[in-house]
């Protein structure tokens, strides 16, 4: 008796003989098929042969994911990314953020810092260097090199060089700091699309886990961070597997918070009501994020001036009628509970 997947396969082949003329060249071609077709049960059996993805940086980033970390300039994206890379390369957790994976080679493509600037962060006055594991590879651009023949443009050359470095190092994890250097105009969908396709292709070909750092354009600091704050947000968000962001706290300029924005392998754990509060510090010779606790994102946002909430008056009244507290309503619009109370009273006049 035929198994379900065999029956489906036979049916698939028999139907191929009935294809319209313009599809016949695909049947005869020896090129790789664009679609891989299997039954749902067949896909489940195939997937069961692969290991369950482990956490690389707690619930924020899992193995084999293309993840995006985004934030405004000068908030410490690179500091956190190196800290994550270091933890993965030596198999330790960036406490308290769990790394379940075994130690594995990490390629960190640093398009931001010079080697001397990197040294300053991971030394004591350029002495007593921090000892990274040899699983940690760092790459930086050679600024004076000319475009070799055979490449149509610099992007083409950069992509090929990145792939070559992945092969040479045997990297399982790639961190790109930052996306701007792979494509200059990632805020435009037509430029973001080929970039994300290239990264997804690299991920699949070499079974990689990729973390790409990206900037946010100027944003309203009274509002919660969301997926629309990522530069080129729609296309980049559609193609990535997960994303998280760094926010700056108004409580203290040295304080940051981490927030999940998109996730596929887990539920949202670190959302607006449970962001991770951190402070940048340098104990000895390693600049890093130090975990301080959990908090509510609204407490770390700039409060909107009175009058700015007038546009939300109807929504505020509606939410209050639904039973939300003044504080809960305020968190949605970047208002204090006193401002929400004044708006409700103003609407009742």
N, C-alpha and C positions, 0 to 999 in steps of 0.2 A: 504494500500500500504506500502510495506517495505521501511524504511528509508535506505539511502546508507550504513550506518554502520551496520545495521541489515543484509542486504544482504551480505555484506562482511563477517560478522561473520558466517552466515549460510554456505557460500561457504567454509570458513576456516574449519568448522567442517566436512563438507561432504568430503573434501579432506583428512582429517585425516584418513578416513577408507582405503585410498589407499596408505598408507605409506609402504615403504619397510620393510622387516622383522627386520632388525637391529634397526629400530626406534620404533618398537612396545612396547618395554619396557618403552619408554618415555611416551607413551599414557597411559599405565597402571599405571605408577608411580604416587605417591601422593606427590612427592617432588615439591618444587617450580620450575617453569619453568625458564630456562636460559634466554629466550627471552620473552619480553612482546610485543605482537603483537596487533596493532590497525590500523585503517585507518588513513590517514593523517588528515581528518576532525575530527576523534575521538580524535587524539592527541591535536588538536587545542582546542577542547572543554574542554579536561582534563586540559590543560595548563591554560586556561582562569579562572579556579577556584583558581589558585594560585596567590598570590600577586606579583606585579611587583617588582623585586629586587631593593633595595635602595642603594645609595652610602654609603659605610662605610668609605672610605678614598678617597673622590672625585672620579675622573674617573679611579683611579688606582685599586680600589678594591670594588666590589659590594657584597651584601648579597648572601649567598649560594655558593659563588665561592671558589675554592681552588686556592689561589694566592701565588706566590713565590716572595719574596723580596731578591735580591742578590747583593752582593758588595764584594770588597776586604776586608781583615781584617783591623780592627781599623778605619773604616770609619763612625761608628756610627749606624749600623743596629739596635742594641738593643735599642739605644736611641730613634730612630724614632718609633720602634715597641711599646715601652712602651707608647710613646706619643699617638700613634694611639689607643692602648688599653684603655688608660685613657679617650680619647674622646668618644669612643663607650660606655664605661661603664657608663658614666654620660650623654650621649646624646648631648654633645657639639661638635662643630667642632674644629679641630686642625687648627685654622685660618691660612691661608684662605682656607684650604682644607676642603670641605664640608662633613659633616656626616649627612645624611638624616634620618638614622634609629633611632628608639626610644631607650632609655637606655636599655641595656641588659647585662646579665652576661657574663664576659670574663674570660677564663682560660688561663693564660700566663705560659707556661712551660719554665722555665728559666734554661737552662743547661750550662749557661755561668758564671753568677755571684753568689757569696756567698750572704747571707742576709746582711752582713756588707757592701759589695761593693754596693749592691742595696741601702742601707741606705745612703751611701755617696752621691749618685747621687740625692736623693730626700730628702735632709735635708740641713741645714746650719751648717757645721762642726759637724755633727751628732746630732744636736739639731734642734728644730723648723721643725719637719717633715712635708712634704707635706701631705695633707689629701686626700687620695684616697677614692672613693665611695666603699661601701661593695659589689658592683657588680663586682669589680676587684679581681680576685683570682690569686695568684701566687703560682706555684709549683716548687720545686727543688728536685733533686735526693738525696736519702739517700746513701752516698758513701760506707757505711760499711755493707750494707745488703747482705745476701747470697741468692742464687737462690733457691726459694721454690720448693718443689717437685711438679710434675705435669706440669712443664714448660720445653720445650725441650732446650731452650737457653735464654740468656738475652733479645734478641730482642722480643721473645714471651712474656716474663714477662713484658717488658716495654710497649708493645702494650696493654696488658690486663690492666695494671695499668693506662695507659692513658685513656682507655675507662671507667674504674671505676671512675676516677676523673671527667670525663665529666658528668656522671650520678649523682654523688654526689653533684656537684656544680650547676647542671642544666644549664651548659654553653651553650650559643648559638653561641659564637665565641671562637675559639681556635687559639692561637698563639704559634708556636713552634720555640724556639730559642736554637739550630738550627737543621737542618736536619741531621747533622753528628751523632747526638746522637740516632737517630732512626735507622739509617743504617750507618755503618762505611765506606762503599765503594760506595757512591752514584755516583761517577764518572764513574762506570761501569754499563752498561745497565742492566745486569742480576740482579744487586743488587738494582738498582733504580726502576725496575718494581714492585716487591712486595711491596716496600715502598709506591709508588704512588697508587697502588691498595688498600692498607690498608687505606690510608688517604681518598680516594674516597668513600670507603665503610663506614667509619665513618661519612663522610659528608652526605651521603644519609640516613643512619640509623637514625641519630639524627638531620637532617636538619641544619647542621652546616655551618658556614662561617669559613674557615681555612686560616691563613696566616703562611707560612713556610719560615723561614730565611735560606739562603744558601750562601756559599762562592763562590768566583770566583778563579780559579787558576791564576797564574801570567799571566797578559795580557799586550799587547802592548799599552802603554798609549798615543801613537800618534793616535790611531784609535778610532772611535766611539764605544760605548758599543752596543753589539747585543746579540741575543739569544745564540750564540755559546760561549759566555763568562761564562755562567752558568756551574758550575761543574756538569757533567753528563747531559749536556744540552739537547740532543736529546730526551731522554726518559722522563726527568722531564718536558720539555716544551710541549711534546705531551700530557701529562696527565693533566697539570694544566689548569685552565680556564683563568688565567691572570697572568702577571708577570711585575714587574718594578724593576729598578736598581738604586743604588746610585753611582755616580761618584765623584771622587776627582778633584777639580779645580787646575790648575797650576797657576792661578792668585793669589790665597791665600790658604795656607794650611788649614785654618779653614773653607773654603768654600766648599760646596757640591752641587751637582745638582741631581735632580730626573728625571728619564726618563721612559716612558712607553715602554715595550718591547713586550707584548702580551695582547690582549684584545678581549673579545667576546660580552660584553654587550654595547659597545660603540665604536665610532671611536677613532683612536689615536689622542689625544689632545696634549699630552706632549711628542712629538717626538723630533728628533734631532734639529729641528729649533725652538722649543719652550719648552726647558727644564726649570724646576723650580729650581731657584737658592736659596739656603738656607745657613745659618750659624749656627753652634752649639753654643748655649749660655745657661747660667744658671741664669735667673732672680730669685732672692731669692732662693727657695728650689726645683726647678724643672728643670733638665737638658733637653734641648729640641732643636729641629730644628726651627729656626726663618726664615720665608719666606723673601726673599730679592727682588724678581722680576723674570722675565723670561729672557731667553737668548738663544743663539745658542751654541750647544754643542761644535762645532769646536773651539770656542773662549776659551774654558776651557781645551783643550787638549795640550799635549806637542807637540811642532813642530818638525817634523822629520828633521834630519840634511841633508844638501844638499848632493845629491848623492843617498839618499835612495829612491828618487822618480823616479830614472832612469828606474826601472822595470815597471813603469806605464806610460812611455813616450807616447806610442802609444794611450793609453786610454785618456791621457790628451789632446793630439792633437785632437782626435776624439770628445771629449766633447766640446772643444773650438770651433770646426767647427759647432757643433750643437747649439751654441749660449750661452752656460753657461759662467758665469763670472769667472774671475780668483779666486775670493774668494769662489764661489760655488764649483769649481773644487778642490780647496785646501782642503775644508772641507771633501771631500770624501776620500782623501788620507792622511790626517794629515799633509798637507803642507801649508806654507804661500803663499799668492798670489804672492809674489816676486819669490819664488821658482818655482811656476807654470809658471810664465812668463819666467824664465831662461830655464826651460825645453822645452817650446814651441820654444824659440829662438834657443836652441841647436838642436832641431829636424829639424829646417829649414836650418841648415848649409849644 
